Amino acid sequence: MWLSFQLGRADLAAAAKYVAEHNPSIKGELFRAQIFCGILAGGVALAIIFMTAHTVQFSELVFPAVSALVAYLLGGYLLKRSYIDRVVAIASDRKPTFSRTMTLVLQEDGLAGSSEVGSSTILWSAIQHVDEDAQYIYLTLPSASTILIPNHAFTSGDQRETFITTIRSRVKK
């Protein structure tokens, strides 16, 4: 079975979002940065209060606590968005009209892929996890790599089901 499909910037963003939400290493880095944002905002607010007041009442500590919480929550969103934007920029060579034709072929030893950039075969043993949602199939590889296969790559729902069943039977994890 073989597939040929186009990938655009939106597809790259979906792959980066999936990695940010599912890869333990990337997820951990983003979480640590998010914690740092909250601590920094709360610390700065506390420093300002202690530098400007002779005595501090408990009610004055609400502002630093709220600042830390807002920075933590907003920081999580902004950090993930920044990660996705950087991945898309790098993967698309910063081209706003990025589009790449991908071809995938199921082979006995793995999944052969090619595009105008080059070709390679990913051994079945290298695929760590198979996941899917309403728009994509995700094949997780070592480190922070993911192969993204959009549903529009398939001519029918039956072809998609056959493809994913074959992939799942070859991936032994």
Z-matrix of the N, CA and C atoms (Angstrom, degrees):
N
C 1 1.451
C 2 1.524 1 108.84
N 3 1.310 2 116.20 1 138.44
C 4 1.450 3 120.19 2 177.08
C 5 1.530 4 109.67 3 -133.33
N 6 1.329 5 114.91 4 153.18
C 7 1.457 6 123.06 5 179.15
C 8 1.516 7 108.81 6 -130.73
N 9 1.305 8 115.57 7 145.20
C 10 1.461 9 121.04 8 172.61
C 11 1.524 10 107.13 9 -133.72
N 12 1.331 11 116.31 10 130.72
C 13 1.455 12 119.59 11 -175.42
C 14 1.527 13 110.35 12 -156.11
N 15 1.317 14 115.54 13 163.65
C 16 1.462 15 123.85 14 177.92
C 17 1.523 16 109.23 15 -98.41
N 18 1.312 17 115.78 16 139.35
C 19 1.462 18 121.82 17 170.94
C 20 1.521 19 107.97 18 -115.87
N 21 1.320 20 115.83 19 135.35
C 22 1.456 21 120.95 20 177.28
C 23 1.518 22 110.64 21 -122.27
N 24 1.317 23 116.24 22 -172.79
C 25 1.463 24 121.42 23 -177.90
C 26 1.530 25 112.21 24 -61.24
N 27 1.330 26 117.23 25 -36.48
C 28 1.468 27 120.07 26 179.28
C 29 1.538 28 110.24 27 -64.01
N 30 1.318 29 116.88 28 -36.45
C 31 1.462 30 120.84 29 178.00
C 32 1.532 31 110.59 30 -68.44
N 33 1.327 32 116.61 31 -40.36
C 34 1.471 33 119.96 32 176.68
C 35 1.525 34 110.43 33 -62.03
N 36 1.329 35 116.25 34 -39.93
C 37 1.468 36 120.61 35 178.90
C 38 1.532 37 110.40 36 -64.98
N 39 1.321 38 117.25 37 -39.68
C 40 1.468 39 120.56 38 178.37
C 41 1.526 40 110.74 39 -63.73
N 42 1.326 41 116.95 40 -40.91
C 43 1.466 42 120.59 41 178.47
C 44 1.529 43 110.40 42 -65.06
N 45 1.332 44 117.04 43 -44.06
C 46 1.470 45 120.88 44 179.62
C 47 1.523 46 110.98 45 -64.38
N 48 1.327 47 117.77 46 -39.62
C 49 1.464 48 121.71 47 178.16
C 50 1.529 49 110.06 48 -63.84
N 51 1.323 50 116.24 49 -42.79
C 52 1.465 51 120.12 50 177.96
C 53 1.532 52 110.56 51 -59.92
N 54 1.320 53 116.74 52 -45.99
C 55 1.470 54 120.77 53 179.70
C 56 1.530 55 110.14 54 -62.70
N 57 1.335 56 117.17 55 -44.27
C 58 1.467 57 120.61 56 -179.10
C 59 1.528 58 111.70 57 -61.94
N 60 1.318 59 116.93 58 -31.01
C 61 1.462 60 120.59 59 -177.15
C 62 1.530 61 113.82 60 -92.97
N 63 1.346 62 117.76 61 -17.25
C 64 1.463 63 119.48 62 -173.62
C 65 1.528 64 115.08 63 -122.06
N 66 1.313 65 119.06 64 -23.48
C 67 1.460 66 120.72 65 -178.79
C 68 1.530 67 108.56 66 -79.58
N 69 1.332 68 118.34 67 119.80
C 70 1.473 69 119.91 68 -176.17
C 71 1.522 70 113.96 69 -58.23
N 72 1.315 71 117.96 70 -37.27
C 73 1.463 72 121.00 71 -178.41
C 74 1.531 73 111.22 72 -67.21
N 75 1.311 74 116.62 73 -50.59
C 76 1.480 75 120.95 74 -179.81
C 77 1.519 76 109.97 75 -65.95
N 78 1.314 77 116.67 76 -43.59
C 79 1.461 78 121.47 77 178.80
C 80 1.525 79 110.55 78 -58.32
N 81 1.336 80 116.54 79 -42.86
C 82 1.464 81 121.04 80 179.15
C 83 1.512 82 112.55 81 -65.07
N 84 1.326 83 116.72 82 -42.66
C 85 1.475 84 120.32 83 178.31
C 86 1.525 85 110.90 84 -61.91
N 87 1.326 86 116.48 85 -44.23
C 88 1.468 87 119.90 86 179.80
C 89 1.528 88 110.78 87 -65.19
N 90 1.324 89 116.78 88 -38.84
C 91 1.466 90 120.44 89 179.10
C 92 1.527 91 110.89 90 -65.11
N 93 1.330 92 117.45 91 -44.06
C 94 1.472 93 120.28 92 179.15
C 95 1.531 94 110.67 93 -62.64
N 96 1.319 95 117.18 94 -39.96
C 97 1.468 96 120.50 95 177.82
C 98 1.532 97 110.30 96 -66.20
N 99 1.318 98 116.68 97 -36.89
C 100 1.465 99 121.26 98 178.62
C 101 1.530 100 110.31 99 -65.23
N 102 1.312 101 117.14 100 -43.61
C 103 1.477 102 121.52 101 176.70
C 104 1.529 103 109.73 102 -60.28
N 105 1.331 104 116.08 103 -44.62
C 106 1.467 105 120.66 104 179.46
C 107 1.527 106 110.85 105 -58.66
N 108 1.338 107 117.41 106 -42.57
C 109 1.477 108 120.69 107 178.64
C 110 1.525 109 110.78 108 -58.71
N 111 1.332 110 116.85 109 -45.33
C 112 1.460 111 120.63 110 179.96
C 113 1.511 112 112.24 111 -64.13
N 114 1.330 113 116.40 112 -44.79
C 115 1.474 114 120.21 113 -179.87
C 116 1.523 115 110.88 114 -65.15
N 117 1.307 116 116.76 115 -42.36
C 118 1.461 117 120.46 116 -179.78
C 119 1.527 118 111.19 117 -62.80
N 120 1.332 119 117.11 118 -46.47
C 121 1.474 120 119.68 119 -179.59
C 122 1.524 121 110.96 120 -63.58
N 123 1.335 122 116.96 121 -45.04
C 124 1.468 123 119.57 122 178.18
C 125 1.513 124 112.09 123 -64.32
N 126 1.338 125 116.84 124 -39.59
C 127 1.465 126 121.11 125 179.30
C 128 1.514 127 112.69 126 -64.87
N 129 1.322 128 116.91 127 -42.18
C 130 1.475 129 120.62 128 178.61
C 131 1.525 130 109.77 129 -64.11
N 132 1.349 131 116.95 130 -44.09
C 133 1.466 132 119.82 131 179.14
C 134 1.529 133 111.01 132 -62.91
N 135 1.330 134 117.23 133 -40.98
C 136 1.470 135 120.40 134 177.08
C 137 1.530 136 111.55 135 -63.64
N 138 1.313 137 116.50 136 -42.96
C 139 1.465 138 120.90 137 179.74
C 140 1.524 139 110.48 138 -60.65
N 141 1.312 140 117.30 139 -42.83
C 142 1.476 141 121.28 140 179.52
C 143 1.529 142 109.62 141 -62.55
N 144 1.328 143 116.61 142 -43.76
C 145 1.468 144 119.82 143 -179.62
C 146 1.524 145 110.51 144 -63.76
N 147 1.324 146 117.70 145 -46.26
C 148 1.464 147 120.37 146 -178.34
C 149 1.522 148 112.08 147 -68.22
N 150 1.330 149 117.90 148 -28.99
C 151 1.465 150 120.37 149 179.90
C 152 1.523 151 112.06 150 -78.77
N 153 1.326 152 117.51 151 -23.83
C 154 1.467 153 119.49 152 -175.45
C 155 1.526 154 113.58 153 -104.63
N 156 1.317 155 117.93 154 -10.80
C 157 1.470 156 119.74 155 -176.98
C 158 1.529 157 110.17 156 -119.93
N 159 1.340 158 114.70 157 145.88
C 160 1.465 159 119.82 158 176.78
C 161 1.528 160 110.29 159 -80.18
N 162 1.311 161 114.68 160 -38.87
C 163 1.464 162 119.79 161 176.33
C 164 1.525 163 107.45 162 -128.59
N 165 1.297 164 114.65 163 150.94
C 166 1.458 165 119.95 164 -178.82
C 167 1.512 166 108.77 165 -120.34
N 168 1.326 167 114.56 166 127.21
C 169 1.455 168 119.92 167 176.60
C 170 1.528 169 108.76 168 -97.14
N 171 1.312 170 114.79 169 158.67
C 172 1.458 171 120.00 170 -177.20
C 173 1.536 172 111.42 171 -57.62
N 174 1.305 173 117.63 172 -38.11
C 175 1.468 174 121.24 173 -177.63
C 176 1.535 175 111.76 174 -64.49
N 177 1.321 176 117.18 175 -24.88
C 178 1.460 177 120.35 176 178.79
C 179 1.529 178 112.55 177 -74.75
N 180 1.332 179 117.05 178 -13.34
C 181 1.457 180 121.35 179 179.31
C 182 1.525 181 112.61 180 -84.43
N 183 1.328 182 115.87 181 -5.67
C 184 1.472 183 119.44 182 178.61
C 185 1.528 184 110.05 183 -65.95
N 186 1.315 185 117.64 184 -42.22
C 187 1.461 186 120.69 185 -179.06
C 188 1.531 187 112.56 186 -59.33
N 189 1.340 188 119.75 187 -47.74
C 190 1.465 189 118.98 188 177.46
C 191 1.536 190 112.59 189 -62.81
N 192 1.328 191 116.43 190 -37.50
C 193 1.461 192 119.67 191 179.99
C 194 1.533 193 110.66 192 -65.72
N 195 1.314 194 116.51 193 -44.37
C 196 1.467 195 120.62 194 178.79
C 197 1.529 196 110.11 195 -66.57
N 198 1.328 197 116.62 196 -40.05
C 199 1.471 198 120.45 197 177.35
C 200 1.521 199 110.92 198 -59.56
N 201 1.317 200 116.28 199 -44.29
C 202 1.464 201 120.77 200 179.47
C 203 1.526 202 110.60 201 -63.24
N 204 1.321 203 117.09 202 -43.17
C 205 1.464 204 121.24 203 -179.31
C 206 1.533 205 111.46 204 -65.25
N 207 1.314 206 116.66 205 -45.31
C 208 1.467 207 120.80 206 179.44
C 209 1.532 208 110.20 207 -63.55
N 210 1.324 209 116.72 208 -44.34
C 211 1.473 210 120.41 209 179.37
C 212 1.527 211 110.27 210 -63.65
N 213 1.326 212 117.54 211 -39.12
C 214 1.464 213 121.50 212 178.35
C 215 1.524 214 110.64 213 -62.39
N 216 1.322 215 116.15 214 -50.18
C 217 1.470 216 120.30 215 -177.57
C 218 1.521 217 111.97 216 -67.87
N 219 1.309 218 116.81 217 -48.01
C 220 1.463 219 120.88 218 179.83
C 221 1.527 220 110.55 219 -67.34
N 222 1.330 221 115.89 220 -38.16
C 223 1.465 222 120.39 221 178.66
C 224 1.519 223 111.79 222 -60.47
N 225 1.324 224 117.85 223 -40.35
C 226 1.464 225 121.35 224 178.21
C 227 1.512 226 111.91 225 -58.30
N 228 1.327 227 115.74 226 -46.96
C 229 1.458 228 120.08 227 178.98
C 230 1.529 229 111.30 228 -64.78
N 231 1.338 230 116.59 229 -48.81
C 232 1.464 231 120.46 230 -176.26
C 233 1.530 232 112.40 231 -66.51
N 234 1.317 233 117.57 232 -37.05
C 235 1.463 234 120.72 233 178.90
C 236 1.526 235 111.19 234 -66.28
N 237 1.338 236 116.79 235 -43.57
C 238 1.469 237 119.90 236 178.19
C 239 1.522 238 110.22 237 -64.89
N 240 1.328 239 116.63 238 -42.43
C 241 1.468 240 121.05 239 178.98
C 242 1.535 241 110.02 240 -62.03
N 243 1.324 242 117.11 241 -41.60
C 244 1.462 243 121.51 242 179.00
C 245 1.525 244 110.79 243 -64.23
N 246 1.325 245 117.16 244 -42.27
C 247 1.472 246 121.11 245 177.72
C 248 1.531 247 110.10 246 -60.02
N 249 1.314 248 116.50 247 -47.51
C 250 1.472 249 121.10 248 -179.78
C 251 1.523 250 110.10 249 -61.15
N 252 1.325 251 117.19 250 -46.06
C 253 1.477 252 120.94 251 -179.78
C 254 1.527 253 111.78 252 -61.38
N 255 1.330 254 117.43 253 -40.46
C 256 1.474 255 120.60 254 178.67
C 257 1.515 256 111.60 255 -65.83
N 258 1.326 257 116.85 256 -44.08
C 259 1.467 258 120.20 257 179.02
C 260 1.525 259 110.42 258 -61.63
N 261 1.321 260 116.93 259 -45.26
C 262 1.469 261 120.74 260 179.56
C 263 1.529 262 110.11 261 -62.53
N 264 1.315 263 117.57 262 -43.57
C 265 1.467 264 120.78 263 -179.75
C 266 1.525 265 111.23 264 -61.00
N 267 1.326 266 116.61 265 -44.46
C 268 1.463 267 120.21 266 -179.44
C 269 1.526 268 111.02 267 -68.42
N 270 1.323 269 116.65 268 -47.27
C 271 1.469 270 120.60 269 -176.30
C 272 1.529 271 112.86 270 -68.60
N 273 1.319 272 116.68 271 -27.18
C 274 1.469 273 119.88 272 -178.33
C 275 1.525 274 112.41 273 -98.77
N 276 1.325 275 117.11 274 7.42
C 277 1.468 276 121.46 275 -176.08
C 278 1.526 277 111.66 276 54.61
N 279 1.325 278 115.38 277 30.01
C 280 1.472 279 123.39 278 179.34
C 281 1.537 280 113.14 279 60.44
N 282 1.326 281 116.25 280 24.22
C 283 1.469 282 120.36 281 178.91
C 284 1.529 283 109.03 282 -92.18
N 285 1.343 284 117.44 283 120.60
C 286 1.467 285 119.55 284 -178.34
C 287 1.533 286 113.13 285 -66.37
N 288 1.314 287 117.11 286 -22.68
C 289 1.465 288 120.34 287 -179.65
C 290 1.526 289 111.55 288 -105.09
N 291 1.319 290 116.54 289 28.34
C 292 1.463 291 121.58 290 -177.62
C 293 1.529 292 111.65 291 -54.19
N 294 1.316 293 115.04 292 134.09
C 295 1.458 294 122.06 293 173.48
C 296 1.522 295 107.22 294 -154.04
N 297 1.300 296 116.13 295 136.67
C 298 1.463 297 119.99 296 -179.86
C 299 1.523 298 109.07 297 -137.48
N 300 1.320 299 115.67 298 130.64
C 301 1.460 300 121.05 299 176.16
C 302 1.525 301 108.35 300 -85.96
N 303 1.310 302 115.56 301 125.04
C 304 1.461 303 122.67 302 -179.96
C 305 1.522 304 109.19 303 -113.57
N 306 1.312 305 115.71 304 143.55
C 307 1.457 306 121.57 305 173.60
C 308 1.523 307 107.83 306 -127.33
N 309 1.319 308 116.22 307 129.34
C 310 1.458 309 122.04 308 177.76
C 311 1.521 310 108.95 309 -122.17
N 312 1.323 311 115.47 310 137.49
C 313 1.459 312 121.33 311 179.18
C 314 1.519 313 108.52 312 -130.50
N 315 1.330 314 115.84 313 125.99
C 316 1.459 315 120.32 314 174.76
C 317 1.520 316 108.28 315 -75.90
N 318 1.336 317 116.05 316 122.83
C 319 1.459 318 120.96 317 178.97
C 320 1.526 319 109.21 318 -122.45
N 321 1.298 320 116.50 319 170.74
C 322 1.466 321 121.02 320 -178.62
C 323 1.527 322 111.93 321 -61.08
N 324 1.340 323 117.18 322 -40.59
C 325 1.464 324 120.60 323 -175.60
C 326 1.523 325 114.31 324 -93.65
N 327 1.327 326 117.81 325 -12.81
C 328 1.457 327 119.09 326 -179.20
C 329 1.517 328 112.65 327 171.99
N 330 1.309 329 114.04 328 -162.30
C 331 1.456 330 122.40 329 -178.56
C 332 1.524 331 107.87 330 -107.31
N 333 1.331 332 116.07 331 113.83
C 334 1.465 333 120.65 332 179.33
C 335 1.525 334 108.05 333 -89.17
N 336 1.316 335 115.59 334 131.08
C 337 1.452 336 120.75 335 179.34
C 338 1.509 337 110.43 336 -127.76
N 339 1.328 338 115.25 337 146.87
C 340 1.459 339 119.06 338 176.22
C 341 1.523 340 109.42 339 -148.92
N 342 1.318 341 113.26 340 154.69
C 343 1.467 342 122.35 341 175.24
C 344 1.517 343 106.36 342 -152.83
N 345 1.317 344 116.79 343 -174.94
C 346 1.460 345 119.43 344 178.48
C 347 1.534 346 112.17 345 -67.67
N 348 1.332 347 117.50 346 -13.15
C 349 1.458 348 121.79 347 179.69
C 350 1.531 349 111.71 348 -84.22
N 351 1.329 350 117.17 349 -31.52
C 352 1.461 351 120.81 350 -178.97
C 353 1.511 352 110.71 351 161.77
N 354 1.326 353 115.54 352 -168.72
C 355 1.458 354 120.12 353 -179.81
C 356 1.524 355 110.28 354 -143.54
N 357 1.323 356 114.90 355 156.43
C 358 1.459 357 120.61 356 177.29
C 359 1.522 358 108.75 357 -162.23
N 360 1.319 359 114.92 358 166.80
C 361 1.456 360 121.16 359 175.08
C 362 1.520 361 107.92 360 -120.56
N 363 1.309 362 115.64 361 129.28
C 364 1.450 363 121.83 362 177.34
C 365 1.525 364 106.69 363 -100.82
N 366 1.306 365 115.65 364 117.79
C 367 1.458 366 120.56 365 -179.82
C 368 1.528 367 110.16 366 -64.81
N 369 1.309 368 115.74 367 147.24
C 370 1.463 369 119.89 368 179.65
C 371 1.529 370 110.70 369 -56.76
N 372 1.314 371 116.84 370 -36.32
C 373 1.471 372 120.17 371 -178.48
C 374 1.533 373 112.62 372 -66.88
N 375 1.332 374 117.73 373 -17.71
C 376 1.470 375 120.74 374 179.81
C 377 1.527 376 112.23 375 -82.75
N 378 1.318 377 117.16 376 -18.07
C 379 1.464 378 120.17 377 -179.98
C 380 1.524 379 107.87 378 -81.16
N 381 1.331 380 115.39 379 117.29
C 382 1.461 381 120.75 380 -174.28
C 383 1.520 382 113.67 381 -88.47
N 384 1.336 383 116.19 382 -28.79
C 385 1.463 384 119.07 383 -175.08
C 386 1.526 385 109.45 384 -157.72
N 387 1.312 386 115.94 385 145.78
C 388 1.464 387 122.40 386 175.47
C 389 1.521 388 106.89 387 -118.81
N 390 1.324 389 115.88 388 127.55
C 391 1.458 390 121.11 389 -178.98
C 392 1.523 391 108.19 390 -137.72
N 393 1.298 392 117.24 391 160.94
C 394 1.461 393 120.67 392 178.31
C 395 1.517 394 110.06 393 -151.04
N 396 1.317 395 114.87 394 155.17
C 397 1.452 396 121.44 395 171.52
C 398 1.526 397 107.33 396 -137.19
N 399 1.306 398 117.77 397 -164.63
C 400 1.461 399 120.87 398 -175.33
C 401 1.522 400 113.52 399 -67.66
N 402 1.337 401 118.36 400 -20.11
C 403 1.463 402 120.86 401 -175.65
C 404 1.523 403 114.76 402 -115.46
N 405 1.350 404 118.03 403 -23.99
C 406 1.462 405 120.01 404 -170.52
C 407 1.522 406 112.47 405 -141.45
N 408 1.336 407 113.56 406 160.87
C 409 1.458 408 122.83 407 164.29
C 410 1.528 409 105.16 408 -110.36
N 411 1.334 410 116.59 409 133.41
C 412 1.463 411 121.83 410 -179.03
C 413 1.526 412 108.47 411 -115.17
N 414 1.312 413 116.50 412 128.25
C 415 1.455 414 122.16 413 174.48
C 416 1.526 415 106.90 414 -112.82
N 417 1.324 416 116.74 415 111.18
C 418 1.453 417 121.60 416 -176.18
C 419 1.520 418 110.14 417 -85.73
N 420 1.320 419 114.89 418 129.36
C 421 1.462 420 123.34 419 179.29
C 422 1.524 421 108.88 420 -110.96
N 423 1.341 422 118.27 421 172.09
C 424 1.473 423 119.69 422 177.31
C 425 1.536 424 111.87 423 -58.14
N 426 1.290 425 115.73 424 157.62
C 427 1.466 426 126.88 425 -175.51
C 428 1.523 427 108.96 426 61.18
N 429 1.296 428 118.35 427 -134.60
C 430 1.467 429 120.90 428 -175.06
C 431 1.523 430 111.43 429 -108.05
N 432 1.316 431 117.00 430 36.12
C 433 1.463 432 120.30 431 -177.65
C 434 1.524 433 111.40 432 -102.48
N 435 1.310 434 115.15 433 141.55
C 436 1.457 435 121.81 434 177.80
C 437 1.519 436 109.08 435 -141.84
N 438 1.317 437 115.93 436 135.26
C 439 1.464 438 120.73 437 171.47
C 440 1.515 439 106.15 438 -94.01
N 441 1.311 440 115.55 439 128.33
C 442 1.452 441 122.12 440 -177.05
C 443 1.523 442 108.25 441 -110.82
N 444 1.317 443 116.77 442 127.25
C 445 1.458 444 121.08 443 177.94
C 446 1.527 445 107.37 444 -123.16
N 447 1.330 446 117.01 445 110.58
C 448 1.468 447 119.69 446 -178.68
C 449 1.537 448 111.29 447 -72.95
N 450 1.312 449 115.74 448 150.11
C 451 1.461 450 119.77 449 178.88
C 452 1.524 451 112.47 450 -60.96
N 453 1.333 452 117.68 451 -27.73
C 454 1.463 453 119.73 452 -179.30
C 455 1.532 454 112.17 453 -69.71
N 456 1.338 455 117.30 454 -5.84
C 457 1.465 456 120.95 455 176.49
C 458 1.533 457 111.37 456 -73.39
N 459 1.302 458 116.24 457 -16.75
C 460 1.462 459 120.82 458 -176.07
C 461 1.527 460 110.76 459 -100.79
N 462 1.311 461 114.92 460 143.01
C 463 1.475 462 119.38 461 -179.70
C 464 1.521 463 111.84 462 -80.89
N 465 1.341 464 116.89 463 -18.61
C 466 1.462 465 119.97 464 179.45
C 467 1.525 466 109.29 465 -155.14
N 468 1.326 467 114.93 466 165.81
C 469 1.455 468 120.17 467 175.58
C 470 1.521 469 111.27 468 -65.40
N 471 1.333 470 116.21 469 -34.02
C 472 1.467 471 120.21 470 178.26
C 473 1.526 472 111.02 471 -64.77
N 474 1.342 473 116.81 472 -41.01
C 475 1.461 474 120.23 473 179.02
C 476 1.533 475 109.94 474 -63.14
N 477 1.338 476 116.23 475 -41.14
C 478 1.469 477 120.79 476 178.90
C 479 1.526 478 110.07 477 -62.75
N 480 1.330 479 117.43 478 -45.53
C 481 1.465 480 121.07 479 -179.61
C 482 1.524 481 111.61 480 -63.99
N 483 1.326 482 117.03 481 -40.27
C 484 1.464 483 120.74 482 177.04
C 485 1.519 484 110.22 483 -62.71
N 486 1.328 485 116.57 484 -43.31
C 487 1.460 486 121.87 485 179.82
C 488 1.523 487 110.89 486 -61.18
N 489 1.319 488 116.85 487 -50.99
C 490 1.468 489 119.49 488 -175.60
C 491 1.525 490 111.05 489 -69.85
N 492 1.323 491 117.87 490 -33.61
C 493 1.470 492 120.71 491 176.06
C 494 1.527 493 109.98 492 -64.33
N 495 1.329 494 116.86 493 -42.74
C 496 1.467 495 121.33 494 178.36
C 497 1.520 496 110.69 495 -63.30
N 498 1.327 497 116.62 496 -46.20
C 499 1.471 498 120.98 497 179.29
C 500 1.529 499 109.94 498 -59.43
N 501 1.318 500 116.95 499 -49.95
C 502 1.470 501 120.81 500 -177.97
C 503 1.530 502 111.64 501 -61.75
N 504 1.336 503 117.45 502 -34.54
C 505 1.469 504 119.36 503 179.67
C 506 1.531 505 111.95 504 -71.26
N 507 1.333 506 117.16 505 -26.03
C 508 1.468 507 121.17 506 -179.57
C 509 1.532 508 112.30 507 -87.40
N 510 1.324 509 116.54 508 -28.60
C 511 1.465 510 120.97 509 -179.75
C 512 1.522 511 108.03 510 -87.47
N 513 1.273 512 117.55 511 118.24
C 514 1.455 513 122.47 512 -172.12
C 515 1.524 514 112.38 513 -100.34
N 516 1.329 515 117.02 514 43.38
C 517 1.472 516 119.25 515 -179.29
C 518 1.491 517 110.52 516 -125.10
